[in-house]
Amino acid sequence: MSERLPDERCDEPVWPRTIAVALTGASGIHYGLRLLHCLIDSGVRVYLLISQAGQVVLKMEAGIDAPARPAEAERFFSARFGAAPGQLRVFGRQQWTAPVASGSHPPEAMVICPCTTGTLASLAAGLSQDLIQRAADVVLKERRTLILVVRETPFTTIHLENMLRLARAGAVIMPANPGFYYQPQSIDALIDFMVARVLDHLRVPQRLLPPWGEPPAQGD
């Protein structure tokens, strides 16, 4: 795990990197959970946002009945993924005082994983109806990295136009399309393929998938 840096203003440590992760109501919640796990293991501080529909999909697909209240959810996910004190923060859907709501305190990057086409449409229209949408808008306007792991098929013309508009605004559109060229042997391997691609774009070191043309690292 990366070392934390001392804060000259107080005794509380600060984290060298902060990345926001949003879980919305598209199928594919395991991508987001695996990403969350890998970021915490890498020593990154994570700001976690969960939509109301994302809360439902967590239970449907992963059997996780996560608390709805941010403080309780923070304790729940911190224990589940072994986060260090202060490493994982969970914010409510209307918590406008959260750091991610302001351009004066944006995260280094944000990943919406999975990303619904409804969220996609709201972002393309510049809406900020909840904290997820506002945080993504802040990341775009501050020229930080915004990755959208869209999970839908087939795409309509409206979906494609929204993706194009967001790509032109600087977002990275990364549909949940795992590859098969490395001969995955399990669903977990397919999930890791996508998470590895996200981590590569975040410039977070990962051992889930070797670079093309290189053998797997020993012990993988």
BAZA-800798 format. One record per atom (N, C-alpha, C): residue in three letters; z, y, x. Coordinates in steps of 0.2 Angstrom, whole numbers, plus 5000, padded with zeros to 4 digits. Atoms other than C-alpha are relative to their C-alpha. Layout:
N
AlaZYX...
END
This chain:
220
Met500049945004Met500050005000Met500050065004Ser500049934996Ser499650185006Ser500750035000Glu499349964999Glu501150285013Glu499950064996Arg500049945003Arg501650425002Arg500250065005Leu499949954995Leu501750595010Leu500750044997Pro499449975002Pro503450695010Pro499850074997Asp500149945004Asp503450844998Asp500550055004Glu499649954996Glu504051005008Glu500550034995Arg499649965005Arg504751074992Arg500649974997Cys499450035002Cys505950944987Cys500049935003Asp500050074997Asp506450764991Asp499649954996Glu500550055004Glu505250684978Glu499449995004Pro500650014996Pro503750604987Pro499450024996Val500749995004Val501950654982Val499549945003Trp500550054998Trp500550534982Trp499350035003Pro500649974997Pro498950554993Pro499450014995Arg500650005004Arg497750514979Arg500349994992Thr499950015007Thr497850534960Thr499449994996Ile500550025004Ile496650454948Ile500249994993Ala499850015007Ala496650464929Ala499549944997Val500450055003Val496150304919Val500150004993Ala499950005007Ala495850304901Ala499749944997Leu500250065003Leu495750154890Leu499850024993Thr500249995006Thr494750174874Thr499849944996Gly500150055005Gly494250064859Gly499449955001Ala500550054999Ala492749974866Ala500249935002Ser499850064998Ser492749794869Ser500050005008Gly500050004992Gly493049754888Gly500750035003Ile499449974997Ile494849804890Ile500349975006His499850034994His495149684904His499750035006Tyr500249964994Tyr494049794915Tyr500550055001Gly499549954998Gly495249934913Gly500649985002Leu499450034998Leu496749824915Leu500049985008Arg500150024993Arg496049754931Arg499950065005Leu500149944997Leu495549924937Leu500750035002Leu499349984999Leu497349984934Leu500449975005His499750044995His498049844944His499850015007Cys500249994993Cys496949864959Cys500250075002Leu499849934998Leu497250054959Leu500750005002Ile499350004999Ile499150024959Ile500149965007Asp499950044993Asp499049894973Asp499750045006Ser500349964995Ser497950014983Ser500550065002Gly499649944998Gly499350144983Gly499850074997Val500249945004Val498550264971Val500450024994Arg499649985006Arg499550364958Arg499550004995Val500550015006Val498750334941Val500350044994Tyr499849975006Tyr498850444926Tyr499649964994Leu500350055005Leu498550324911Leu500050034993Leu500149975007Leu497850384894Leu499749944996Ile500250055004Ile497650264880Ile499850024993Ser500149975007Ser496750304863Ser500349954995Gln499750045005Gln497350234847Gln499649944999Ala500450065000Ala495850114846Ala500149965006Gly499850044994Gly496250064864Gly500649964999Gln499450045001Gln497950014859Gln499949944995Val500250065005Val497249904845Val499649945004Val500450054996Val495949824857Val500549965006Leu499650034995Leu497349794870Leu500449944997Lys499650065004Lys498249674857Lys499549954998Met500550055002Met496649594851Met499749965006Glu500350044994Glu495849554868Glu500449975005Ala499650024994Ala497249544880Ala500749974997Gly499350025003Gly498749504868Gly500650045003Ile499549954997Ile499649654875Ile500250054994Asp499749955005Asp500749744862Asp500450055003Ala499749954996Ala501049894872Ala500350064996Pro499749955004Pro502250024866Pro499650074999Ala500549945001Ala501450184858Ala500350065003Arg499749944997Arg502750304865Arg499950005007Pro500249994993Pro502150374882Pro500649975005Ala499550024995Ala503850344891Ala500249935000Glu499950075001Glu504050174884Glu499449965003Ala500650034997Ala502250134889Ala500050005007Glu500049994993Glu502550204906Glu500449945003Arg499550054997Arg504050084909Arg499649934999Phe500350075002Phe503049934901Phe499549995006Phe500650014996Phe501449954912Phe500350005007Ser499749994993Ser502450004928Ser500349935002Ala499750074999Ala503449834926Ala499449955001Arg500550055000Arg501849734922Arg499650005007Phe500550004994Phe500849794937Phe500450025007Gly499649994994Gly502349824950Gly499950075003Ala500149934998Ala502050014951Ala500750025003Ala499449974997Ala503250104963Ala500250064995Pro499849955004Pro504350234955Pro499650075000Gly500449945000Gly503350384950Gly499249995001Gln500750024998Gln501650294954Gln499650004993Leu500350005006Leu501150274936Leu500350044994Arg499849965006Arg501250404922Arg499549994994Val500350015006Val500750384904Val500150064996Phe500049945004Phe500250534893Phe499849984993Gly500250015007Gly500150544874Gly499450034999Arg500749985002Arg498550574865Arg500050084999Gln500049935002Gln499050754860Gln500550045005Gln499549974995Gln500150794876Gln499650055004Trp500449954997Trp499250954880Trp500450045006Thr499749984994Thr500550994893Thr499949965006Ala500150044994Ala500050854904Ala499550035005Pro500449974995Pro499250894921Pro499350004999Val500850015001Val497550824916Val499750054995Ala500349955005Ala497350954903Ala499850075003Ser500249944997Ser497151094915Ser499650005006Gly500450004994Gly495851134928Gly500450025006Ser499649984994Ser497351204939Ser500349945003His499750064998His497951024941His499649944998Pro500450055002Pro496550904939Pro500149945005Pro500050064995Pro496550724946Pro499450005004Glu500550014996Glu495450674960Glu499349984997Ala500650035004Ala494350574948Ala500349974994Met499850035006Met494450494931Met499549954998Val500450055002Val493750334924Val500249984993Ile499950025007Ile493550294906Ile499749934999Cys500250074999Cys493550104906Cys500449954995Pro500649995003Pro493050044893Pro499950064997Cys500249945003Cys492150194886Cys499649984994Thr500450015006Thr491650194868Thr499450054999Thr500549955001Thr490050274862Thr500250064996Gly499749945003Gly491050384851Gly500350055005Thr499749964995Thr492050444866Thr499450045004Leu500649984996Leu490350464875Leu499750064996Ala500349955004Ala489650574860Ala500550065001Ser499549945000Ser491250684860Ser499950045007Leu500149974994Leu491050714879Leu499450045001Ala500649974999Ala489250754878Ala499950064996Ala499949945004Ala489650884864Ala500550055003Gly499549954998Gly490950964874Gly500750014996Leu499449995004Leu492350924862Leu500649985004Ser499450024997Ser494150914867Ser500549994994Gln499650025006Gln494950834851Gln500749965002Asp499450034998Asp496250734861Asp500050015008Leu499949994993Leu496950724879Leu499549965004Ile500550044996Ile495650594885Ile499450055000Gln500549955000Gln494250714880Gln500150065004Arg499949944996Arg495050864887Arg500049985007Ala499950024993Ala495450774903Ala499349995003Ala500750024998Ala493650714905Ala499650075001Asp500349935000Asp493050894901Asp500250045006Val499849964994Val494150964915Val499749975006Val500350034994Val493550834928Val499350025001Leu500749984999Leu491750884924Leu500050075002Lys500149934998Lys492051074925Lys500250015007Glu499749994993Glu493051054941Glu499649965005Arg500450034996Arg491650954948Arg500349945004Arg499750064997Arg492750804951Arg499649944997Thr500350065002Thr492150624949Thr500249974993Leu499850035006Leu492050554931Leu499549944999Ile500350065001Ile491550374928Ile500149974993Leu500050035007Leu491050304911Leu499849935000Val500250075001Val491050124909Val499949984993Val500250015007Val490150114893Val499949934998Arg500050075003Arg490249944883Arg499750004993Glu500350015007Glu488949934869Glu499349975001Thr500750035000Thr487349844866Thr499849984993Pro500449964996Pro486049884861Pro500250075000Phe499949925000Phe485950074865Phe499550034995Thr500549975004Thr485250184852Thr499750065004Thr500249954997Thr484250334856Thr500550065001Ile499549954999Ile485750444853Ile500549985006His499550024994His486850344865His499650025007Leu500449994994Leu485450354878Leu500050085002Glu500149934999Glu485250544876Glu500750035002Asn499349974998Asn487150574877Asn500249985007Met499950024993Met487250474893Met499650045005Leu500449964996Leu485750574900Leu500350075001Arg499749934999Arg486650734896Arg500650005004Leu499450004996Leu488250684904Leu499849985007Ala500250014993Ala487350614919Ala499850075004Arg500249944998Arg486550784921Arg500650055001Ala499449964999Ala488250864920Ala500449985006Gly499650034995Gly488850754934Gly500449945000Ala499650065001Ala489650604926Ala499649945003Val500350074998Val489250424933Val500049964994Ile500150055006Ile488650314919Ile500049935003Met500050074997Met489150134924Met500149954994Pro499950055005Pro488850014909Pro500349945003Ala499750074997Ala489849854910Ala499549955000Asn500550054999Asn488449744917Asn500149975006Pro499950044994Pro489149624929Pro499449965003Gly500550034997Gly487949544941Gly500149925001Phe499950074999Phe487649354944Phe499749985006Tyr500350024994Tyr486849354961Tyr500449975005Tyr499550034996Tyr488449304969Tyr500349944997Gln499850065003Gln488649154958Gln500850004998Pro499350005002Pro490249194949Pro500249944997Gln499750075003Gln491349044944Gln500550014994Ser499549995005Ser492449124931Ser499950074997Ile500049945003Ile492649264919Ile500450065004Asp499749964996Asp493849344931Asp499650035005Ala500549984995Ala492449354944Ala499550054997Leu500449955003Leu491349444932Leu500350074999Ile499649945001Ile492749564928Ile500050045007Asp499949974993Asp493049594947Asp499350035002Phe500749974997Phe491149634950Phe500050074997Met500049935003Met491249784938Met500650045003Val499449964997Val492949844945Val499950015007Ala500249994993Ala492349824963Ala499550065000Arg500549945000Arg490849944958Arg500450064999Val499649945001Val492050064951Val500450035006Leu499649984994Leu493250064966Leu499550025005Asp500449984995Asp491750084977Asp499850084999His500249935002His491250244968His500650055001Leu499449964999Leu493050304969Leu500250005007Arg499950014993Arg493050264988Arg500749975001Val499450044999Val494550154986Val499849935003Pro500250064997Pro494450004998Pro500249944995Gln499950055004Gln494249844989Gln499749935003Arg500250074997Arg494049654993Arg499849964994Leu500250045006Leu493449594976Leu499349985001Leu500750024999Leu491649594981Leu499750035007Pro500249974994Pro490849604998Pro499450045000Pro500649975000Pro489549725002Pro499449965001Trp500650045000Trp487749665000Trp499849985007Gly500350024993Gly487149565015Gly500649985004Glu499450024996Glu488949535021Glu500449944997Pro499650055003Pro489949375019Pro500750024998Pro499449985002Pro491549375010Pro500550005005Ala499549994995Ala493049425020Ala500549935000Gln499650065000Gln494149285026Gln500650004996Gly499450005005Gly495549235013Gly499850024993Asp500249985006Asp494449294999Asp499849944996
END
